[in-house]
């Protein structure tokens, strides 16, 4: 009798987990997604940038500032992107990629004086694989969102970018 009671108690204790009553995915399905506030990072330092290739057809060079990389509780990878154009210009932007919906958002643009200018109407845009923004697709698929739904950790992302940077040298 005592053994039967112990077995019943052990089974009852495991039952909620087996039925998924405490599964975090179950909770996430009911709650609408909400974005956390994006805080502007320090301006990037040229000697710390990590290069990645955004398609062989692009004449530009693309870099990520590893110090700016973060993965928020909202599932958004935020980062500073530096693009050195073939014409000699340097464009700096602070952006985010949301893995769950394959979207990209511009938060701020870098100015030549090393300060940020916030985007006027930042909005999420679906990442398309087109010539103009191929780098967003590369960041999404090859570095930030390895399983296409959830972002990797900052450590995993930086390691993958450093491997790419070493390959390009």
N, C-alpha and C positions, 0 to 999 in steps of 0.2 A: 504494500500500500504506500509506504514512504517512498519507494523507488518510483512508483507511478506518479506520485505528486511532484517529485523532482523533475521527471521527464516532462510532465505537463507544464511546469513553470519554465523550464528551459525552452520548450517549443513556443510558448506564448511570448517569451522575451525576444525571440528571433522573428516572430511573425511580422511585426510592422516593417522590418527591414526587407523581408522577403516580398512583401506586398508592395514595396516601394513607397510606403507612407512617409518616410523620412528622406526620400531621394531629392537631392537639390535640383535635379533637372525638372522634377514634377513641380516644384515651387516656382522655378524660373518660367515655366510655360504659362503660369497664371499672371505673373507680374509683367506689366509693360516695361520695355527697355527705357532707361533714362540715362542720359549722358552726364558724366561728371564735368565739373568746370576744368577747362584746360588752362594750366598756368604756363606762362611763357618761360622758356628756359634761358639760360645765359647765352649770349651770342656765341656762335661756334668759333673755335680756334682752328685755323687752317692746318696746323701741324698735327691735329688729332683726327682729321676726317678719314673715313674709310670709304674707299672707292668701290663701286659696283657697276656692272655693265647692264645697260638697259636696251640691249639689242645691238647687233653688229652694224645695223644701218644708221644708227645715230652718230653724228659727228661730235656730240657733246660728251662731257665727262660728268658723271653723277657721283655724289658723295653723301654719306650719312654721318652726322655728328653723334658718336656713341654716348657722349655725356647727356644728350638730350632725350635719348630713348627711354620710353616708359610704357608699361602695359597697365592700363587702368582697370579698376574693378568693373568698369562698364564694358570691358573687352576691346577697348580701342588702343591701338599702338600709336603713340605720339612720338614724333621725331622731327629733327631739323634736316631738311634737304638742301644741299648746295649743288647747283648746276653751273658748270663752267662751259659756256657756249664756245662753239668753234670760232666765233667772231671775237672772242676775248672778254665778253661780259660775264659777270658772276651774279647769279640769282640765288637768293637765300629765302627759304620759306619754312614756316613751322606748320606741320600738317598732322593729320590723323588718318588711320585706316581702320575701319571696322570690319573684322573678319567675317562675322556672322551674316552680314548683308553685302559684302564685297563693295564697300563704299569708301570714298575718300573725301576729306574735308580740309580746306585751307583755313588756318586760324590767324596767321600773321605773315607779313612779308618783312624781310630784312632790309634795312636801309644802309647806305654807304657809310654812315656815321656809327654803325654798330648797334643801332637801336631797332626795336620792332615797331611795326605799324600794323595794328589789328585789322583784320579783314572787315569790311563794312557789313556784309551780310553773309556770314559763313553758312554754308549749306552742304549737306551730304549729297554727293554725286556718285552714281554707279560707275565703277571702274570698267571702262571699255578697253579692249585690246586694239588700240589704234596707234598709228605712228606718233601722233601729237603727245599722248600721255602714256606711252608704253612703259615708262619707268614705274608708274603706279601699279600696273599689272605685274611687273617683275617683282616689286617689293612685296605685293600681296602674295603671289604664288610661290616665290622662291625663298623668301626670307621671313616675313611676318606671320603668315597664316599657313603653316605646313599641312594642316589637315583641312584647310578651307573653311572651318567653322570657328575654331578657337585660336587665339594667338599663341605663339611660343613664348617662352620666358625671355626676359631681356638678355640673360646670359646666352641662351641658345641663338637668339637673333644676332648678337654681336659676334659670336663664334662663327656663324655662317657667313656674315659679312666679311670678317677678317680672312676666312678661307678664300673668298672671292677676290678680295683685295690682293692677297698673296699671288693668286693665279694671274692677275692682270699685270703684275710687275715683271 
